[in-house]
Amino acid sequence: MSSHHIVRENQEPALLIEDLFLIEEEDLGQLLEWSPSIVIENNLVDQLDARGYKFDVVFAQNHIEPLQENLKVIPYRDNFLQSAIEYLVEHQYKAVNIITDQISLAHYQRYLDLINVVLLARGMRYYFVTTGFTKWKVGGEQLKIDSQGEEIVTEGLRKIDENLYETEKDGLFKLGFSESKYILIGETIA
C-alpha cells in the first residue's frame, strides 16, 4: 500500500473464512493484499497459522487461548456464519468477503441491508443485487443468476440454461425484477 492511502478501520471488506479449500491460493492472496480483518472459526486456526497468516477474530464454541497477539476470541453457540456476520455488523463493517459453500439468498437475506456480502467458492464470486443492476462485461461471459424462481427481465444477456446466462456482446447488461429485493449473481473470478 502506498503511503498516500489512508485506510480507516473497518473500511476494507472483512474476510470471513469458513472453508479454506474453496479458494485458490492466488485468489486468497489477492483478498489479503489490503490487509482485511480476518474472521475464522477455531477449526481453521492451525491451518492458517501454519501458512503464516495473521487473523483477527476467532469464533470458538469452547474456550481457547489466543495464539497470536491482538487476537479476539468470540464465543458462539450455534451458527458460525450467522454469528460472524452479526459481529461484523455490530462492529460497523460495511462489507465482507465470505469463503463458503453456503451459496443462497436464504442464508444472508436478513443482513443484506446492513452489510455488503460477497461469497467466494470454487473459482466463482457471488454477490447480491437489486433491480436495475447494470455491469459492464466482455461478450460471451457466463453468469449464474439465481432469481429464486422469479421472472427476471434482462438486457444484454441471453439465457442458455436454467439460472445460466451469457453476455451477448461487450458492454453493459441490465437486470430487472419486481418481487424480490435481491437476487444472487455468480461470475467466474478473473
C-alpha positions, 0 to 999 in steps of 0.5 A: 500500500502506498503511503498516500492511502489512508485506510480507516478501520473497518473500511476494507471488506472483512474476510470471513473464512469458513472453508479454506479449500474453496479458494485458490491460493492466488485468489486468497492472496489477492483478498489479503493484499489490503490487509482485511480483518480476518474472521475464522472459526477455531477449526481453521486456526492451525491451518492458517497459522501454519501458512503464516497468516495473521487473523483477527477474530476467532469464533470458538464454541469452547474456550481457547487461548489466543495464539497470536497477539491482538487476537479476539476470541468470540464465543458462539453457540450455534451458527458460525456464519450467522454469528460472524456476520452479526459481529461484523455488523455490530462492529460497523463493517460495511462489507465482507468477503465470505469463503463458503459453500453456503451459496443462497439468498436464504442464508444472508437475506436478513443482513443484506441491508446492513452489510455488503456480502460477497461469497467466494467458492470454487473459482466463482464470486457471488454477490447480491443485487437489486433491480436495475443492476447494470455491469459492464462485461466482455461478450460471451461471459457466463453468469449464474443468476439465481432469481429464486424462481422469479421472472427476471427481465434482462438486457444484454444477456441471453439465457442458455440454461436454467439460472445460466446466462451469457453476455451477448456482446461487450458492454453493459447488461441490465437486470430487472425484477419486481418481487424480490429485493435481491437476487444472487449473481455468480461470475467466474473470478478473473 
